[in-house]
Amino acid sequence: MTGQNERVNERKPWVVGISGASGTPYAAAVLRGLLAADEAVDLVISKAARLTLLDETGIAFRDAQWKDDLGAWLSSPVTGDVRYWPVSDLAAGPSSGSYRTKGMVVVPASTASVAGIALGLSKDLLQRAADVTLKERRRLVVVPREMPLGRSTLVHMLALHDAGAIVAPASPAFYTGATSAQDLVDFVAGKVLDLLDVPHELFRRWTGELQAGRLSARAELRSGAARADQA
């Protein structure tokens, strides 16, 4: 009976891999969305991603202070179920298929990480965890953030698709009535969460009515301005 209870209560996180491509706001929005939905997260940040994070946010991510640095990046203390694994730790939980997860998302995905995962190189924990996700037939969402794309990257993306991964380029839509860069980021993050079947309210969904998103956004701006005037 005890073993059955442990199995029912077994932790099954989403592995979030962050590679060195520009686009750390996409990763932050996905992480916020997962934590807001009370999902468990296993976090892996590549060495190149640390440089990108420092460049785009000014935050130097440190292994020993990962929770403080993650909180600074997400602009709120980390209170959810998050486990951090150093990218060099090839003995980490996500490196094994017997370590149960719901799946993995790589966001943003650099062309190097796309190639490494497609070729099964497993040169670090991010690539190994993605390879494990594929071989165990779990959901893998890869979010490339690059343009234009060279032939080799296109071939690697096709290989990922054929292996069972979902290739979801970071391409925001404009029908939602976006009024800020964050709105565009949230659209991409929301689409990623949709692919993981994680509920969210990051963007206005298409309803079949032309201009609905734009008009709704305009009405919200007017309402906000009116409240500001009253204050």
trRosetta pair geometry for C-beta under 8 A, 3 or more apart (Angstrom, degrees):
i j d omega theta_ij theta_ji phi_ij phi_ji
1 4 5.7 -55 -152 34 34 112
1 5 6.5 33 152 -19 67 104
2 5 5.8 -56 -151 35 33 110
2 6 6.4 33 152 -20 66 105
3 6 5.6 -53 -147 34 33 111
3 7 6.4 34 153 -21 65 104
4 7 5.7 -54 -151 33 32 112
4 8 6.5 34 151 -20 65 103
5 8 5.6 -51 -149 33 34 112
5 9 6.3 11 158 0 67 111
6 9 6.1 -69 -144 51 29 97
6 10 6.6 63 148 -67 63 81
7 10 5.5 -15 -157 -29 35 119
10 100 6.1 25 151 68 129 149
11 40 5.5 155 -168 -130 96 176
11 81 7.3 -150 -142 172 120 141
11 100 7.8 142 88 80 54 103
12 40 6.8 132 77 53 36 128
12 100 5.1 -61 -107 131 89 103
12 101 6.0 140 -167 -140 71 24
12 102 5.1 98 144 -48 103 81
13 39 7.4 106 -145 158 61 82
13 40 3.8 -95 -97 115 82 99
13 41 5.5 152 -165 -101 114 7
13 42 4.5 116 103 -19 145 90
13 81 7.2 -143 -98 122 106 109
13 83 6.8 -119 -52 29 167 110
13 101 5.6 -42 70 -129 65 87
13 102 6.8 -120 112 11 21 94
14 34 5.9 -118 52 -137 138 140
14 39 5.7 15 3 155 116 129
14 40 7.1 148 14 85 65 60
14 41 5.7 -25 65 -109 84 65
14 42 7.3 -163 91 27 36 75
14 101 6.9 107 -111 -177 23 101
14 102 5.2 -41 -79 60 70 113
14 103 6.2 -11 -128 68 79 70
14 104 6.9 148 -175 -101 67 34
14 105 6.6 10 171 5 115 99
14 196 6.5 18 -114 -152 143 142
14 198 7.9 -36 -47 -60 154 139
15 41 7.9 121 -110 -165 21 57
15 42 4.6 -30 -106 72 69 106
15 43 8.0 173 -158 -77 56 21
15 44 6.6 11 -176 2 98 113
15 94 5.0 95 -105 -118 141 143
15 101 5.4 -4 -24 -158 100 156
15 103 7.3 -124 31 118 85 34
15 104 4.0 -23 70 -107 104 93
15 105 7.6 170 88 26 60 54
15 129 5.2 -146 164 166 158 135
15 133 7.1 -132 47 -68 131 126
16 27 7.1 122 170 -157 118 92
16 30 6.7 161 -131 114 128 119
16 31 6.2 108 171 -86 174 87
16 34 7.2 -138 -57 5 133 161
16 41 5.6 -7 0 -162 118 106
16 42 7.1 165 20 78 68 50
16 43 5.4 -16 66 -109 100 65
16 44 7.1 175 88 30 51 69
16 104 7.4 -178 -76 -155 26 68
16 105 5.7 -9 -116 64 68 90
16 107 7.0 -50 -159 40 90 97
17 44 4.7 -17 -109 72 74 107
17 45 7.9 171 -158 -82 49 31
17 46 7.4 51 -179 -35 90 95
17 104 6.3 28 -6 -179 106 113
17 105 7.2 -168 32 94 74 43
17 106 4.3 -23 75 -107 109 77
17 107 7.7 115 75 20 60 52
17 113 7.5 169 133 -163 125 144
17 126 4.2 118 -152 -143 126 96
17 129 6.3 170 -65 73 126 128
17 130 6.5 -59 5 -54 160 104
18 24 7.2 51 -166 -119 128 77
18 27 4.7 49 -111 -131 115 154
18 43 7.6 1 -2 -166 109 87
18 44 7.1 177 22 91 69 56
18 45 4.8 -10 61 -115 110 73
18 46 6.7 -140 95 12 60 80
18 49 4.5 118 122 -156 91 157
18 53 7.8 51 140 -58 139 118
18 106 7.7 173 -80 -157 23 58
18 107 6.7 -34 -103 81 68 53
18 108 7.3 46 -150 31 69 54
18 126 7.9 -109 47 -112 36 134
19 46 4.9 31 -125 11 54 140
19 48 6.5 13 177 74 66 112
19 49 5.5 -158 171 -62 13 110
19 106 6.2 27 -14 -177 111 105
19 108 6.4 -96 59 92 85 63
19 109 5.6 59 31 -133 133 39
19 110 4.3 -125 130 4 124 97
19 112 7.2 -173 -179 70 132 91
19 113 3.9 -91 -102 -31 159 149
19 126 6.4 138 -79 162 88 160
20 46 5.6 -85 -40 89 85 126
20 47 7.6 -16 -69 84 119 54
20 48 2.5 -37 -75 123 142 114
20 49 4.9 -117 -80 -59 53 53
20 51 6.6 18 -137 53 108 101
20 52 5.2 154 -159 -22 60 125
20 110 4.9 9 61 -51 75 148
20 112 7.1 10 45 45 114 125
20 113 7.6 155 24 -29 77 113
21 52 7.0 39 84 -104 20 165
21 108 4.1 -103 79 114 115 120
21 109 6.3 25 6 89 140 22
21 110 3.9 -179 -47 -82 90 70
21 111 7.5 110 -83 -9 114 62
21 113 7.7 -96 -21 21 105 118
21 144 7.4 162 -85 -160 172 51
21 145 4.6 141 140 62 134 101
21 146 6.3 -95 -135 -55 129 92
22 52 6.1 -157 -93 -150 48 122
22 56 6.9 138 -144 -71 79 132
22 108 7.0 -11 86 57 32 162
22 145 6.2 -127 77 121 64 126
23 26 4.6 -8 166 15 98 120
23 27 7.0 105 120 -16 79 89
23 52 8.0 -9 36 164 54 141
23 107 7.4 -102 123 174 119 70
23 108 3.4 79 76 -47 130 145
23 143 7.9 -151 134 123 149 111
23 145 3.8 -69 -35 -158 153 178
23 170 5.8 -154 -140 -35 145 176
24 27 5.4 -51 -153 36 49 114
24 28 6.2 50 151 -22 74 102
24 49 7.5 127 -92 -166 101 88
24 52 5.9 166 -46 126 112 103
24 53 5.2 127 -108 -100 152 69
24 56 4.9 162 29 75 125 146
24 57 6.3 -93 100 -26 148 116
24 73 7.7 -92 165 -161 121 120
24 108 7.4 -84 -62 3 36 107
25 28 5.5 -52 -145 37 36 113
25 29 6.3 36 157 -20 67 105
25 56 7.5 -122 -31 156 82 136
25 181 7.9 9 136 137 171 105
25 182 7.5 -121 -176 -112 133 66
25 185 4.7 -66 133 -131 117 147
26 29 5.9 -57 -150 36 29 109
26 30 6.5 28 154 -17 64 106
26 107 5.3 -118 124 170 108 108
26 108 5.5 85 60 -61 133 89
26 143 6.5 -157 147 133 142 146
26 145 6.8 -174 13 -71 152 140
26 170 5.6 -67 -93 -122 157 132
26 185 5.9 -139 -82 -154 59 88
26 188 5.5 -48 -124 103 108 131
26 189 6.0 -177 -156 -68 62 87
26 192 7.8 104 178 -18 100 147
27 30 5.8 -56 -149 37 32 110
27 31 6.3 31 154 -18 66 107
27 107 5.0 163 -90 110 72 89
27 108 6.4 -90 -43 -13 99 65
28 31 5.7 -56 -149 38 31 112
28 32 6.3 32 154 -19 66 105
28 73 6.0 -139 -105 149 115 96
28 74 5.7 178 -155 -100 96 67
29 32 5.7 -50 -146 36 32 112
29 33 6.3 33 154 -20 63 107
29 185 5.2 164 -34 143 151 102
29 186 5.6 -150 -154 -97 141 56
29 188 7.5 95 77 75 143 86
29 189 3.4 -111 118 -61 116 159
29 202 7.2 90 177 -138 114 141
30 33 5.7 -56 -149 36 31 113
30 34 6.4 30 155 -18 66 105
30 105 6.4 -131 178 106 150 147
30 107 5.4 77 1 79 158 153
30 189 4.8 -147 -64 -140 64 95
30 192 5.3 -36 -107 91 117 144
30 193 6.8 -177 -134 -56 73 88
31 34 5.9 -54 -147 35 31 109
31 35 6.3 22 159 -11 65 110
31 41 6.6 69 -138 -140 81 165
31 43 7.6 31 -114 -99 123 118
31 70 8.0 -125 167 -168 155 106
31 74 6.2 -102 102 -94 123 124
32 35 6.0 -63 -147 43 28 106
32 36 6.0 31 156 -23 66 110
32 74 5.9 158 -75 -151 93 110
32 189 7.8 18 53 175 95 154
33 36 5.7 -53 -142 35 28 112
33 37 6.4 17 159 -10 62 109
33 189 5.7 163 -18 155 139 113
33 190 7.2 180 -107 -90 153 53
33 192 8.0 133 63 80 151 100
33 193 4.8 -93 143 -75 145 141
33 198 6.5 107 141 117 103 129
33 200 4.9 -12 -150 -103 112 138
33 202 6.3 -33 -96 -55 124 131
34 37 6.0 -67 -153 43 28 104
34 39 4.3 -81 -173 64 82 124
34 41 5.4 98 120 -73 139 118
34 80 7.9 146 112 136 80 162
34 193 7.3 -157 -65 -109 67 103
34 196 7.9 -23 -95 103 98 160
34 198 6.3 -39 -105 -165 64 164
35 38 7.5 40 -176 -79 37 24
35 39 6.9 -92 -75 52 28 76
35 41 6.7 -49 -68 -13 83 134
35 78 7.8 -106 -124 -143 154 72
35 79 7.9 110 -178 63 124 69
35 80 3.9 -151 -145 -6 99 161
35 82 7.2 -21 -93 -57 115 109
36 200 7.2 84 83 -116 126 86
37 193 7.6 147 -20 -155 148 125
37 198 4.9 155 64 -174 172 101
37 199 5.8 148 -119 59 121 74
37 200 6.7 -69 -57 -71 120 78
38 80 7.0 -160 -124 -134 44 110
38 81 7.9 54 -172 13 59 108
39 80 7.8 25 65 178 48 137
39 81 7.8 -123 121 60 33 106
39 102 7.9 -73 -159 24 114 153
39 198 6.1 -39 -45 -123 146 128
40 80 7.8 -172 -108 156 42 99
40 81 4.1 -49 -113 106 79 126
40 82 7.7 180 -163 -77 57 35
40 83 7.7 17 178 1 98 100
41 80 7.0 54 14 114 109 122
41 81 6.8 140 21 97 67 69
41 82 4.8 -12 70 -112 102 75
41 83 7.3 -179 96 28 55 64
42 82 7.8 154 -91 -161 25 54
42 83 5.0 -21 -111 70 72 99
42 84 7.9 161 -163 -90 55 21
42 85 6.2 19 179 -6 99 115
42 93 6.8 -114 -132 77 150 122
42 94 5.7 160 124 -50 149 124
42 101 6.9 -77 19 -111 133 124
43 66 7.8 166 86 171 132 130
43 70 7.3 76 107 -106 177 140
43 82 6.1 14 -14 -170 119 101
43 83 7.0 175 18 84 76 44
43 84 4.9 -27 67 -108 105 68
43 85 7.0 168 78 23 51 71
44 84 8.0 147 -78 -159 40 58
44 85 5.3 -24 -88 70 86 99
44 87 5.6 106 -174 -93 90 76
44 92 7.9 144 -94 100 114 163
44 94 6.9 -97 -44 52 134 151
44 125 5.3 -139 -142 107 135 111
44 126 4.9 174 126 -83 128 76
44 129 6.2 169 -3 11 161 152
45 49 4.8 -129 -172 88 81 132
45 50 6.2 96 140 -61 116 80
45 53 7.5 -8 -164 -24 134 144
45 61 6.1 -45 111 124 162 158
45 87 6.3 -100 79 -47 44 115
46 49 4.4 103 55 -1 79 104
46 50 7.4 -132 97 -9 49 79
46 87 5.2 115 -111 -121 42 160
46 113 7.1 -127 -45 -78 156 123
46 124 6.5 103 -121 95 89 154
46 126 5.3 -42 -68 -13 98 151
47 50 5.9 -46 -162 21 36 113
47 51 7.4 33 146 -13 62 100
47 87 6.3 -134 -35 69 71 146
47 124 7.8 -139 -6 -113 97 163
48 51 5.7 -52 -161 33 43 112
48 52 6.5 40 145 -17 71 104
48 110 6.8 -9 101 -28 144 162
48 112 7.5 85 13 57 164 143
49 52 5.4 -53 -146 39 39 112
49 53 6.0 43 153 -23 70 104
50 53 5.6 -51 -144 36 30 113
50 54 6.4 33 154 -19 63 105
50 60 7.5 42 -179 -156 99 55
50 61 5.0 -124 -125 51 91 108
51 54 5.7 -53 -150 36 31 112
51 55 6.3 29 152 -18 64 108
52 55 5.6 -57 -147 39 32 111
52 56 5.9 12 162 -6 69 114
53 56 6.3 -63 -134 46 25 97
53 57 5.6 -29 -178 31 65 115
53 59 5.7 -58 151 74 101 94
53 61 5.6 29 89 -19 152 118
53 73 6.9 -33 -161 -112 120 131
54 57 7.2 -74 -117 57 13 75
54 58 6.7 32 -164 -132 52 15
54 59 6.5 -122 -98 72 50 43
54 60 5.4 37 -101 -89 110 63
54 61 7.6 -119 -55 2 84 78
57 73 6.1 43 154 -123 167 82
59 69 5.9 131 174 -163 113 90
59 72 5.5 162 -118 106 128 118
59 73 5.3 -136 62 -77 173 88
60 69 7.2 -91 89 -126 48 131
61 66 6.9 39 -174 -121 88 71
61 69 4.8 141 -123 144 60 147
61 70 7.7 60 -129 -63 104 65
61 73 7.5 6 -84 -48 104 137
62 65 4.5 36 77 43 117 93
62 66 6.6 -132 87 -65 54 56
62 69 5.8 149 29 -36 74 146
63 66 5.9 -12 -154 -50 28 107
63 84 7.7 174 -146 131 63 128
63 86 5.4 7 -119 -89 126 110
65 68 4.6 -41 175 43 96 116
65 69 5.5 97 113 -23 90 100
66 69 5.8 -63 -143 44 30 107
66 70 5.8 32 160 -22 69 109
66 84 4.4 -160 131 111 158 178
67 70 5.8 -52 -141 37 28 110
67 71 6.3 32 156 -20 61 106
67 78 5.2 -125 -159 48 84 135
67 82 7.6 142 -111 85 86 123
67 84 7.5 -138 -60 -12 69 136
68 71 5.8 -56 -151 36 29 113
68 72 6.5 30 152 -19 64 104
69 72 5.6 -50 -148 34 34 112
69 73 6.4 35 152 -19 64 105
70 73 5.6 -54 -149 37 33 113
70 74 6.2 14 159 -3 68 110
70 78 5.3 34 98 -57 115 137
70 82 7.1 -167 131 138 164 160
70 84 7.5 -146 -42 -76 141 131
71 74 6.1 -64 -138 49 28 97
71 75 8.0 -140 166 31 54 5
71 76 6.4 -101 -157 97 78 33
71 77 4.8 3 -137 -120 132 37
71 78 4.9 -111 -71 -19 90 84
72 75 7.5 25 -177 -78 29 39
74 78 7.1 96 43 -77 139 82
78 82 5.6 -63 -177 30 126 142
83 93 7.7 18 121 29 144 142
85 89 5.5 -122 -180 63 89 129
85 92 4.1 78 -156 -150 133 151
85 93 6.8 -128 -83 34 141 86
85 94 6.5 -154 26 19 166 111
85 125 5.9 -140 126 158 118 159
86 89 4.5 98 67 -16 88 108
86 92 7.5 -174 53 -65 62 133
86 125 7.3 120 104 4 48 148
87 124 4.9 13 163 168 96 125
87 125 4.9 -152 -154 37 45 104
87 126 5.8 -13 -137 -23 104 96
88 124 6.5 -55 -91 -142 43 96
88 125 7.0 -47 8 -16 8 107
89 92 4.2 83 114 -45 110 105
89 95 7.7 -134 120 -29 71 132
89 125 5.7 18 65 -65 65 141
90 95 5.4 115 -173 -117 52 155
90 122 7.9 85 -133 163 117 99
90 124 7.5 -123 -74 -155 94 36
90 125 6.0 -149 -88 -77 53 79
90 128 6.1 106 -133 -12 86 167
91 95 6.4 -101 -128 48 9 148
92 95 5.2 108 62 -11 69 106
92 125 5.5 29 33 -132 134 135
92 129 7.9 -35 88 -69 117 111
93 96 6.8 -83 -171 36 38 96
93 99 4.1 146 178 -143 79 151
94 99 5.9 -118 -85 95 29 141
94 101 6.5 33 -113 -44 89 146
94 104 7.6 96 -156 -87 131 126
94 125 6.7 87 76 179 109 100
94 128 7.5 124 116 101 86 91
94 129 3.8 11 142 -116 121 114
94 132 6.5 169 167 58 68 145
95 99 7.5 64 47 15 47 140
95 125 6.1 -78 -70 -131 102 82
95 128 4.9 6 -125 129 82 133
95 129 6.4 -66 -78 -72 47 71
95 132 6.6 165 -165 -41 24 146
96 99 4.7 99 71 -7 89 100
96 132 6.8 89 112 -128 6 146
97 132 5.3 -159 -74 -159 70 98
97 135 6.4 -79 -87 93 129 109
97 136 4.7 166 -141 -72 102 118
99 132 7.9 19 53 158 100 152
101 104 6.8 38 129 -55 145 82
101 133 7.2 -58 79 -99 129 92
101 138 6.4 71 86 -176 90 167
102 138 7.0 144 144 -166 28 120
102 139 7.0 -19 144 40 73 109
102 196 7.5 72 126 -163 125 100
103 133 5.9 82 -153 -150 58 119
103 138 4.4 -169 -97 154 72 101
103 139 3.4 -20 -119 63 157 82
103 140 6.2 -145 -172 -64 98 44
103 141 7.4 66 141 -4 124 86
103 196 6.8 -163 70 -126 129 91
104 129 5.9 147 -105 137 154 103
104 130 5.8 -140 101 -99 150 62
104 133 4.4 -99 15 -75 120 156
104 138 7.1 80 1 108 82 118
104 139 7.5 178 32 96 50 63
104 140 5.3 2 64 -116 92 75
104 141 7.4 -162 102 33 52 66
105 140 7.6 162 -87 -161 38 45
105 141 4.4 -11 -114 67 85 103
105 142 7.7 -174 -157 -75 53 30
105 143 6.8 28 180 -13 95 111
105 192 6.0 81 -149 -177 147 118
105 195 8.0 120 -100 86 117 117
105 196 6.7 -58 -52 -65 126 126
106 109 4.4 69 119 -86 109 103
106 113 6.0 -167 177 141 142 137
106 117 7.2 -127 -21 -48 163 155
106 126 7.0 94 -117 -178 111 106
106 130 6.1 0 -49 -88 128 130
106 140 7.7 15 -5 -174 98 89
106 141 7.3 -169 27 95 63 56
106 142 4.9 2 53 -121 110 68
106 143 6.5 -167 91 26 61 74
107 141 7.6 1 -49 110 107 100
107 143 4.1 28 -105 42 86 135
107 170 7.7 119 -146 -75 92 112
107 192 6.3 11 -78 -123 152 160
108 143 5.7 -96 -127 103 50 99
108 144 7.3 50 -176 -165 85 19
108 145 3.8 -37 -154 5 134 129
108 170 6.2 -36 -116 -36 103 144
109 113 5.1 -126 -161 84 75 121
109 114 5.4 91 149 -61 115 88
109 142 4.8 35 -56 -175 165 84
109 143 5.3 143 -2 65 99 49
109 144 4.8 -58 75 -83 104 50
109 145 6.9 134 47 4 55 75
110 113 4.7 95 53 8 80 98
110 114 6.9 -137 96 -5 43 86
110 144 7.9 83 -134 -134 4 70
110 145 7.8 -36 -85 52 46 83
110 146 7.3 86 -148 -53 46 124
111 114 5.4 -49 -146 35 35 117
111 115 6.3 36 154 -19 65 104
111 144 7.2 56 -79 -142 60 110
111 146 5.5 34 -50 -45 100 171
111 149 8.0 166 -102 -134 117 78
111 150 7.7 52 -145 33 148 105
111 153 4.9 -62 -138 -101 107 124
111 156 7.8 112 -165 57 72 146
112 115 5.8 -55 -150 37 30 109
112 116 6.2 29 154 -19 65 109
113 116 5.5 -53 -140 39 34 112
113 117 6.1 30 161 -16 67 106
113 126 6.5 -52 -132 126 119 129
113 127 6.7 -149 -145 -79 74 89
113 130 7.9 115 176 -10 97 160
113 142 8.0 -173 118 -147 105 110
114 117 6.3 -60 -147 38 24 105
114 118 6.1 21 157 -17 62 113
114 142 6.4 111 -107 172 83 138
114 144 5.9 18 -69 -91 138 109
114 153 6.1 55 93 -147 144 85
114 156 5.0 108 137 119 97 129
114 157 6.2 -19 -172 -72 131 74
114 160 6.9 -79 -159 -36 82 142
115 118 5.8 -60 -144 39 27 110
115 119 6.0 9 164 -4 66 115
115 121 7.8 29 122 -9 76 132
115 152 7.1 11 -98 145 118 107
115 153 7.2 -75 -59 -104 94 64
115 156 4.9 -79 -96 -111 57 160
116 119 6.2 -67 -141 47 23 99
116 121 4.3 -78 -152 41 77 124
116 122 7.7 167 169 -29 99 22
116 123 5.9 -84 -146 16 130 109
116 127 4.4 -72 136 -111 120 136
117 120 7.5 31 -177 -72 30 36
117 121 7.8 -65 -54 29 22 86
117 127 5.6 -145 -76 -137 67 77
117 130 4.4 -46 -123 114 118 144
117 131 6.6 -157 -143 -61 68 73
117 134 7.8 136 179 -26 96 136
117 142 6.9 -168 74 -98 159 139
117 160 6.4 41 107 -100 111 113
117 165 7.6 66 138 -63 130 161
118 156 3.9 -166 14 -160 165 85
118 157 7.5 -73 -77 -53 139 23
118 159 4.2 86 -160 86 111 125
118 160 5.2 -79 -91 -54 92 84
118 163 7.4 -178 -132 -2 61 141
119 156 7.4 -47 -33 -124 85 106
119 159 7.9 41 -61 117 52 158
120 131 5.4 95 -134 -120 72 125
121 127 5.7 -31 74 163 86 152
122 127 5.1 -167 -107 112 29 103
122 128 4.1 68 -147 -87 94 77
122 131 5.2 -53 -75 8 100 153
123 127 5.5 46 34 40 68 150
124 127 5.6 90 52 17 66 98
124 128 6.9 -130 102 -4 30 97
125 128 5.5 -59 -138 44 33 111
125 129 5.8 36 162 -23 69 106
126 129 6.1 -56 -147 34 23 108
126 130 6.6 20 154 -15 59 108
127 130 5.7 -57 -150 38 32 111
127 131 6.3 34 152 -21 66 106
128 131 5.5 -54 -148 35 33 113
128 132 6.3 35 152 -20 66 104
129 132 5.6 -51 -148 36 32 114
129 133 6.4 39 150 -24 63 103
130 133 5.5 -49 -150 31 34 116
130 134 6.7 33 152 -17 64 102
130 140 6.0 92 -153 -142 79 132
130 142 7.7 58 -143 -83 134 106
130 165 8.0 17 -174 -98 103 133
131 134 5.8 -54 -153 35 33 110
131 135 6.3 23 155 -13 67 108
132 135 6.0 -59 -142 41 30 104
132 136 6.0 17 162 -8 67 114
133 136 6.3 -66 -142 46 22 101
133 138 4.7 -89 -157 69 73 106
133 139 7.4 -55 -179 77 114 31
133 140 4.5 121 121 -75 130 109
134 137 7.6 26 177 -75 33 34
134 138 7.8 -80 -56 48 18 71
134 140 5.8 -27 -68 -12 75 151
134 163 5.3 -4 -154 150 132 118
134 164 6.0 142 -143 61 81 111
134 165 6.5 -43 -94 -55 105 95
137 164 6.7 -77 -129 170 64 166
139 166 7.2 -4 -167 2 86 116
139 195 7.5 168 177 147 128 87
139 196 6.7 150 115 -115 146 64
140 160 7.8 -117 109 -171 123 102
140 164 7.0 83 35 106 108 85
140 165 4.2 -56 92 -116 109 88
140 166 6.9 168 90 22 55 72
141 165 7.2 159 -93 -172 21 83
141 166 4.8 -22 -108 70 71 107
141 168 5.6 -7 -169 12 99 125
141 192 6.0 137 137 -149 149 85
141 195 5.0 111 -98 112 139 139
141 196 6.7 -85 -9 -59 144 89
142 157 7.8 -158 96 -127 133 78
142 160 5.8 -42 22 173 151 156
142 165 5.4 27 -5 165 112 134
142 166 7.1 168 23 82 69 52
142 167 5.3 -25 69 -110 101 62
142 168 7.0 149 73 27 46 71
143 168 5.2 -30 -98 82 74 89
143 169 7.0 119 -160 -130 56 17
143 170 5.4 70 172 -57 100 88
143 188 7.3 102 -157 170 132 112
143 192 6.1 -26 -73 -94 136 125
144 149 7.7 43 145 -99 150 121
144 153 7.5 113 -139 176 149 120
144 157 6.8 -47 -30 -96 147 122
144 167 6.9 7 -4 -166 109 96
144 169 5.1 -33 64 -109 91 75
144 170 7.0 -134 89 1 44 85
145 169 7.5 138 -83 -161 43 68
145 170 4.4 7 -95 23 89 137
146 149 6.3 99 105 -90 103 77
146 153 7.0 -92 88 -169 143 164
149 153 4.8 -122 -166 85 92 125
149 154 5.4 109 134 -58 122 89
149 157 7.7 -18 -167 -9 147 141
150 153 5.1 93 58 10 75 102
150 154 7.1 -139 99 -5 39 90
151 154 5.6 -58 -150 37 33 112
151 155 6.3 34 154 -20 68 105
152 155 5.6 -53 -150 35 32 112
152 156 6.4 31 152 -18 65 106
153 156 5.5 -54 -146 38 34 111
153 157 6.2 37 153 -21 66 104
154 157 5.6 -51 -146 35 31 112
154 158 6.5 33 153 -18 63 104
155 158 5.7 -54 -151 36 32 111
155 159 6.5 35 149 -22 64 104
156 159 5.4 -50 -148 33 35 115
156 160 6.6 39 151 -21 64 100
157 160 5.6 -49 -152 32 34 113
157 161 6.6 38 149 -19 64 102
157 167 5.0 81 -165 -129 97 159
158 161 5.5 -50 -150 35 36 115
158 162 6.3 33 152 -17 67 106
159 162 5.7 -55 -146 39 31 110
159 163 6.2 30 153 -19 64 109
160 163 5.7 -60 -147 38 30 110
160 165 4.1 -47 170 54 92 133
160 167 5.6 106 92 -65 124 108
161 165 6.4 -81 -80 68 31 78
161 166 7.8 56 -112 -116 69 26
161 167 5.5 -59 -66 -2 93 116
166 195 5.6 -170 108 -164 160 137
168 191 6.5 -178 -175 124 132 112
168 192 6.2 157 103 -94 151 74
168 195 6.2 -113 -57 -36 153 160
170 188 4.9 30 -148 -148 75 149
171 188 7.2 136 49 -100 29 105
172 178 7.2 32 163 -49 129 163
172 184 3.9 18 -150 -165 170 87
172 185 7.4 -46 -81 -56 132 24
172 187 4.6 96 -141 71 87 129
172 188 5.4 -71 -78 -44 78 96
173 176 6.2 96 95 -12 97 99
173 187 5.7 -145 38 174 77 147
174 178 6.1 -87 -133 25 59 112
174 184 8.0 -7 -89 -103 69 99
175 206 6.2 26 111 -93 138 97
175 213 5.2 113 147 25 59 146
175 214 7.8 -78 -162 -34 45 88
176 183 6.9 -169 99 169 121 110
176 187 5.9 -171 11 -95 152 121
176 203 4.7 -43 -140 -175 156 108
176 204 4.6 149 -153 51 85 89
176 213 4.4 -139 -158 -155 21 143
176 217 7.6 91 134 -52 61 126
177 183 7.9 -90 98 -180 57 150
177 204 6.3 20 29 33 108 141
177 213 3.6 -160 -20 148 95 79
177 214 4.4 178 -101 -87 92 32
177 215 7.3 -101 -97 28 137 34
177 216 5.7 -163 5 63 167 84
177 217 3.0 -178 152 -14 124 129
177 218 7.2 -110 -156 -19 125 70
178 183 3.6 165 -140 111 87 129
178 184 5.2 65 -158 -59 158 73
178 187 6.8 -64 -74 -32 126 129
178 217 7.3 -86 -21 -106 8 159
179 183 5.9 93 38 -15 53 153
179 217 5.4 170 -37 177 113 127
179 221 6.6 159 -112 -69 166 124
180 183 4.9 113 57 -4 72 98
180 184 7.6 -137 101 1 49 83
181 184 5.6 -55 -159 35 41 112
181 185 6.4 44 145 -20 70 104
182 185 5.3 -50 -146 37 38 115
182 186 6.1 40 153 -22 68 105
183 186 5.7 -54 -146 36 29 112
183 187 6.7 38 151 -27 62 99
183 203 7.2 104 -170 -108 77 94
184 187 5.7 -43 -152 23 34 115
184 188 7.1 30 152 -12 61 100
185 188 6.1 -60 -161 36 35 107
185 189 6.3 29 149 -14 69 110
186 189 5.4 -55 -141 43 36 112
186 190 5.9 42 156 -25 68 106
186 202 4.1 -158 175 179 100 103
186 203 5.7 156 118 -57 99 92
187 190 5.7 -55 -147 35 27 113
187 191 6.5 28 154 -19 62 104
187 202 7.0 -177 -79 126 29 106
187 203 4.7 68 -100 -75 70 154
188 191 5.8 -54 -151 34 31 110
188 192 6.6 33 150 -19 64 103
189 192 5.6 -53 -153 34 35 114
189 193 6.4 34 150 -17 67 105
189 200 7.9 -123 122 158 92 168
189 202 5.8 -125 86 -169 99 166
190 193 5.5 -53 -147 37 34 111
190 194 6.4 44 150 -25 65 100
190 200 5.5 -149 -125 93 82 134
190 202 3.6 -157 -72 69 112 124
190 203 4.8 -139 23 10 164 105
191 194 5.4 -44 -150 28 35 118
191 195 6.8 37 151 -19 62 101
192 195 5.7 -55 -157 33 34 112
192 196 6.7 22 148 -9 65 107
193 196 5.5 -61 -149 44 37 107
193 198 4.3 -88 -166 71 89 104
193 199 7.7 -52 153 75 120 7
193 200 4.7 48 109 -8 158 137
193 202 7.1 119 28 3 139 135
194 197 7.5 30 -178 -76 34 32
194 198 7.8 -92 -60 49 19 66
194 200 7.9 -94 -54 35 67 110
204 212 7.4 -154 151 117 134 96
204 213 4.8 162 86 -117 135 92
204 216 6.1 135 -109 79 161 148
204 217 7.7 -122 -4 -54 145 91
206 213 7.8 -45 -96 -42 56 120
207 212 5.3 -43 41 72 119 170
209 212 4.1 79 89 -49 105 125
211 214 5.0 -60 -160 47 69 111
211 215 5.3 64 142 -22 92 107
212 215 6.1 -62 -142 42 25 105
212 216 6.0 25 160 -20 64 112
213 216 5.8 -58 -144 37 26 111
213 217 6.3 26 158 -18 64 107
214 217 5.9 -56 -149 36 29 110
214 218 6.4 29 153 -20 64 107
215 218 5.6 -52 -146 35 33 112
215 219 6.4 35 154 -20 65 104
216 219 5.7 -53 -149 35 31 111
216 220 6.5 31 152 -19 64 104
217 220 5.7 -54 -150 35 33 111
217 221 6.5 34 152 -20 65 104
218 221 5.7 -53 -151 34 33 112
218 222 6.5 32 152 -17 65 105
219 222 5.7 -54 -149 37 33 111
219 223 6.3 33 153 -19 65 107
220 223 5.6 -53 -146 37 32 112
220 224 6.2 33 155 -19 65 106
221 224 5.7 -55 -148 37 30 111
221 225 6.3 30 154 -19 64 106
222 225 5.7 -54 -147 36 31 111
222 226 6.4 33 153 -21 65 105
223 226 5.7 -53 -149 34 31 112
223 227 6.6 30 154 -17 64 104
224 227 5.8 -54 -149 36 32 110
224 228 6.4 34 152 -20 64 105
225 228 5.6 -54 -150 35 34 113
225 229 6.5 36 152 -21 66 103
226 229 5.7 -52 -150 33 33 112
226 230 6.5 31 153 -17 64 105
227 230 5.7 -55 -149 37 34 112
227 231 6.4 35 152 -22 66 105
228 231 5.7 -54 -150 33 32 112
